[in-house]
């Protein structure tokens, strides 16, 4: 099954870093309180003009490796469904660290559109330990629960991780492996949260696969022009927050500034080429 996911050609996806979930070390709010905060940010993002949202449990640090408990799955499903209802936009979810099956279950239950996953193709070493490839288990689980409509966006050479064990496999080859293993998009990021990837890495990714290439960190109004031609979309978290810090709340002026920068680039590119802006993109 395929579908046109976004209404714009180069979608901007805003990240909602939900508060620490029940049972995690920094937890202080109940699910109702967490949902209220997430819905408030969803409205700010929607009104600022983003094309989609990503819900992520980044405040749950330190993260469990490769799986989370039912309390996290239940809370994320409630939160994500409320965000989807409020925003009326495509919404995805990521559950750290590498809890990809759980994220897919949340997406299916909450009516979401995509998941961001770690270690889809090839393993890497994160600060939680060795994260193994998940593609085979994940896609079989997706088929088992009837969640084929949920798209899988896979990080390649993921940030905050060591990739020495795959040092002989290039970023481009990793992207090709994600496509071969039936991933729906690849995500290229810098080495840490808020750090931009190298423009050469984005071009390499684009040159090795036919599925969308999404930037996963470090995008700002000042640097987005470096990536615009090669990238198919932009996931933005840190820049959209007050003072550019991921743990702060969404700042509406920052949202509008970056969204306008992306739209302006699109208008300039199509004015030069003489082409009209297509409806939708290749996110299917």
C-alpha positions in Angstrom: 0.0 0.0 0.0 1.3 3.5 -0.9 0.0 6.9 -0.1 0.9 10.6 -0.5 1.9 11.4 3.0 2.7 15.1 2.8 1.1 18.0 1.0 4.4 19.8 0.3 7.4 18.7 -1.7 10.1 19.1 1.0 8.3 18.6 4.4 9.4 20.1 7.6 8.7 17.8 10.6 8.8 19.3 14.1 9.8 17.1 17.1 7.8 17.0 20.3 10.1 15.7 23.1 7.5 14.5 25.5 8.2 14.8 29.2 9.7 11.9 31.2 7.3 9.0 31.0 6.0 7.0 34.0 8.6 4.7 35.6 11.6 6.6 34.1 14.2 8.3 36.4 13.1 11.9 35.8 9.3 11.3 35.7 7.3 13.9 37.6 4.0 14.3 35.7 1.2 11.8 35.1 0.0 10.9 31.6 -2.7 13.5 31.7 -0.2 16.3 32.4 2.3 15.0 29.8 -0.5 14.8 27.2 -1.5 18.4 27.9 2.1 19.7 27.3 2.5 17.6 24.1 -0.8 18.8 22.7 0.1 22.4 23.4 3.4 22.0 21.5 1.5 20.3 18.6 -0.7 23.3 18.3 2.2 25.7 18.2 3.9 23.6 15.5 0.7 23.4 13.4 0.1 27.1 13.7 3.7 27.7 12.7 3.3 25.9 9.4 5.2 22.6 9.8 4.1 19.7 7.6 4.3 16.9 10.1 5.3 16.0 13.7 7.5 13.4 15.4 6.9 12.4 19.0 9.9 11.2 20.9 10.7 10.1 24.5 14.1 11.9 24.8 13.5 12.9 28.5 13.5 9.2 29.5 17.3 9.2 29.8 19.1 6.9 30.6 17.5 4.8 27.9 16.8 1.1 28.0 18.5 -0.9 25.2 16.3 -2.2 22.4 13.1 -2.5 24.4 10.8 -0.6 26.8 8.1 -1.7 29.3 4.3 -1.7 28.8 4.0 1.5 30.8 6.0 3.5 28.2 4.2 1.9 25.3 0.8 2.7 26.9 1.7 6.3 27.7 3.2 7.0 24.3 0.1 5.6 22.5 -2.1 8.0 24.6 0.2 11.0 24.0 0.7 10.3 20.3 -3.0 9.9 19.6 -3.8 13.2 21.3 -1.1 14.9 19.3 -2.4 13.4 16.0 -5.9 14.6 16.9 -4.8 18.1 17.8 -2.5 18.7 14.8 -4.3 17.0 12.0 -1.0 16.4 10.3 1.1 13.3 9.5 2.7 12.2 12.8 5.4 9.7 13.6 7.0 8.3 16.7 10.5 7.2 18.0 11.1 5.3 21.2 14.6 5.4 22.5 16.9 3.5 22.5 16.1 1.2 19.5 12.7 0.2 20.9 11.5 -0.1 17.3 8.9 -2.8 17.6 7.3 -0.9 20.5 7.3 2.3 18.4 5.5 0.5 15.6 2.9 -0.8 18.0 2.3 2.7 19.3 2.0 4.0 15.8 -0.5 1.4 14.8 -2.6 1.9 17.9 -2.5 5.7 17.8 -3.2 5.9 14.0 0.2 7.4 13.3 1.9 7.5 9.9 5.6 6.6 10.4 8.2 5.5 12.9 11.8 6.6 13.2 14.0 3.6 13.9 17.6 2.9 14.9 19.8 0.1 13.7 17.4 -1.0 10.9 20.3 -2.2 8.8 23.6 -3.1 10.4 24.5 -2.8 14.1 26.1 0.0 16.0 27.4 0.7 19.5 25.5 3.3 21.5 26.0 4.4 25.1 23.4 1.8 26.0 25.5 -0.9 24.4 25.3 -2.9 21.2 22.1 -2.2 19.1 21.5 -5.0 16.6 19.8 -4.7 13.2 16.0 -4.8 13.5 14.6 -4.9 9.9 13.6 -8.5 9.8 11.8 -8.6 13.1 10.3 -5.2 12.6 8.7 -5.8 9.2 7.4 -9.2 10.2 5.8 -7.6 13.2 4.3 -4.9 11.0 2.8 -7.6 8.8 1.6 -9.6 11.8 -0.4 -6.7 13.3 -1.7 -5.3 10.0 0.3 -2.1 10.2 1.6 -1.9 6.7 0.4 1.7 6.3 3.0 2.8 8.9 6.1 3.8 7.1 9.6 3.0 8.5 12.2 5.8 8.4 15.6 4.4 9.3 18.6 6.3 10.7 21.9 5.5 9.0 25.2 5.8 10.9 23.1 7.1 13.8 24.2 10.0 15.9 25.5 9.5 19.5 26.9 6.1 18.4 30.2 4.4 17.4 30.3 2.7 14.0 33.8 1.2 14.1 32.3 -2.3 13.7 30.9 -1.2 10.3 33.7 1.1 9.3 34.2 -0.8 6.1 30.6 -0.1 5.1 30.0 3.4 3.8 27.1 5.6 4.6 25.9 5.2 1.0 26.1 1.4 1.2 24.1 1.5 4.4 21.4 3.6 2.7 21.3 1.0 -0.1 20.9 -1.7 2.4 18.0 0.1 4.0 16.3 0.3 0.7 17.0 -3.4 -0.1 15.6 -4.3 3.3 12.3 -2.6 2.4 12.8 0.6 4.5 10.7 3.6 3.4 13.1 6.4 4.0 16.6 7.0 5.4 17.6 9.6 7.9 21.0 11.3 7.8 22.1 13.3 10.9 25.2 14.8 12.4 27.2 13.1 15.2 25.0 14.5 18.0 21.6 16.1 18.7 21.5 19.6 17.2 24.6 19.0 15.0 24.1 19.2 11.2 25.3 16.4 8.9 27.9 17.1 6.3 26.4 18.1 3.0 28.5 15.5 1.3 26.9 12.8 3.4 23.4 13.9 2.3 24.5 13.8 -1.4 26.1 10.4 -0.9 22.9 9.0 0.6 20.8 10.4 -2.2 23.2 8.9 -4.7 22.8 5.3 -3.3 19.1 4.9 -2.8 15.8 5.8 -4.5 13.8 6.2 -1.2 13.5 9.6 0.5 16.5 11.0 2.3 15.6 13.0 5.4 17.9 15.3 7.5 17.6 14.2 11.1 19.5 16.9 13.0 21.1 20.4 13.0 18.9 22.1 10.4 18.6 25.9 10.8 17.5 28.8 8.5 21.1 29.6 8.0 22.2 26.2 6.7 19.1 24.7 5.1 20.1 25.9 1.7 23.2 23.7 1.8 21.0 20.6 2.0 17.8 21.6 0.2 18.6 20.2 -3.2 19.7 16.7 -2.0 17.3 16.3 0.9 13.7 15.2 0.6 12.6 16.4 4.1 13.8 17.9 7.4 13.2 16.6 10.9 13.8 19.6 13.3 13.9 19.5 17.1 16.6 21.6 18.7 16.3 24.7 16.5 12.6 25.0 17.2 13.1 25.2 20.9 13.8 28.3 23.0 17.5 29.1 22.8 17.9 26.2 20.4 18.0 23.7 23.3 16.1 20.5 22.7 14.8 20.2 26.3 13.1 23.7 26.2 9.6 24.4 24.9 8.7 25.3 21.3 9.3 28.9 20.3 6.8 29.9 17.6 9.0 32.5 16.0 11.7 29.9 15.4 9.2 27.6 13.8 7.9 30.3 11.4 11.5 31.4 10.5 12.7 27.9 9.4 9.4 27.0 7.7 9.6 30.2 5.7 13.2 29.6 4.8 12.4 26.2 3.4 9.4 27.6 1.5 11.5 30.5 0.1 14.1 28.0 -1.2 11.4 26.0 -2.9 10.0 29.0 -4.6 13.4 30.2 -5.8 14.4 26.7 -7.1 11.2 26.4 -9.1 11.3 29.9 -10.4 14.8 29.2 -11.8 13.8 25.8 -13.3 10.4 27.0 -14.6 8.8 24.0 -13.1 5.6 24.1 -11.0 5.6 22.9 -7.4 4.2 19.4 -7.4 1.5 18.3 -5.0 3.0 15.9 -2.6 6.4 14.3 -2.5 7.9 10.9 -2.8 7.1 9.9 0.8 4.8 7.0 0.1 
